[in-house]
Amino acid sequence: MKIVYQGIGGSYSESCAKYLYPTIETIPCKTFDECFERASKNSNIRAIIPESNKTTGNIGVEYLIFKYRLNIYEEIFYPINHNLLGIKGSKLKDITDVYSHAQALSQASEFLKKSNLSGNVRADTAGSAKYISEAKDKSKAAIASKLSAEIYNLEILKENIQDDNENYTRFLIMGKDIVQPEIDKNKYITSLLFKLRERPAALYSALSGFAINGVNMTKLQSFPEKNSFSSFFFLCDIDGHLDEIKIKNSLEELAFHCEDMHVLGVYKAHEFRKKK
């Protein structure tokens, strides 16, 4: 098995993949679309996709989840610990300009302000680290992962500079083949997409089955269908396994109100959810 990720070597997606599977081969992709496409064509390739961040919210991959409808095998809440990286021999006092992805700069805004550093937006964190290694300028630094420091031979000038020490990103492991774990004592999440029929109070009626059956919904997000301002899909996560009677009954009720419904996956709830 191989894992594709968006970005270049040293990204947080690759760091998370290496954390989960230390010996696995990781393959960089220029875009999220390329990640989904490659995983959709090869059963031996899985995609690791950042779905949302605790601090800055959704990453913006919902349309691709709808478009490719890959199966979700696993979720992980991975800590995003930002580090200030400079070229070898540089010191924190030398730095005037910091480069990184907009979200990373936002997540370390208090440190940047306190240190009187100027933030500069670039496409991604690992790419910023690569830029610093090539610029060879002691006044410039990047906000990126420790893996980036190793790959691009940079000095870690300051560790854990994020404003929130509980800065986690939820990653999904996704792939072509449908795999459903057998139900046991573990806690599970069932993820699905659905599009409602056009009728008054459609969403209210559709969700009533979850309330009646005592099913907890942990995520409900709407997003417009392509080229439309009036047609919406919903991305939904619920607590429970597809084989549980209450889940089956709830989804049967939901399906009655839907024009389209697709189960994206059933997978173990990550232990981080216990902390919430």
Secondary structure, DSSP 8 states (H G I E B T S, - for coil): -EEEEESSTT-HHHHHHHHH-TT-EEEEESSHHHHHHHHHH-TTEEEEEEEEETTTEE-S-HHHHHHH--EEEEEEEEE---EEEE-TT--GGG--EEEE-HHHHHHTHHHHHHTT-EEEE-S-HHHHHHHHHHH--TTEEEEE-HHHHHHTT-EEEES---S-TT-EEEEEEEESS-------SS-EEEEEEEEE-SSTTHHHHHHHHHHHTT--EEEEEEEE-TT-SS-EEEEEEEES-TTSHHHHHHHHHHHHTEEEEEEEEEEE--GGGGG-
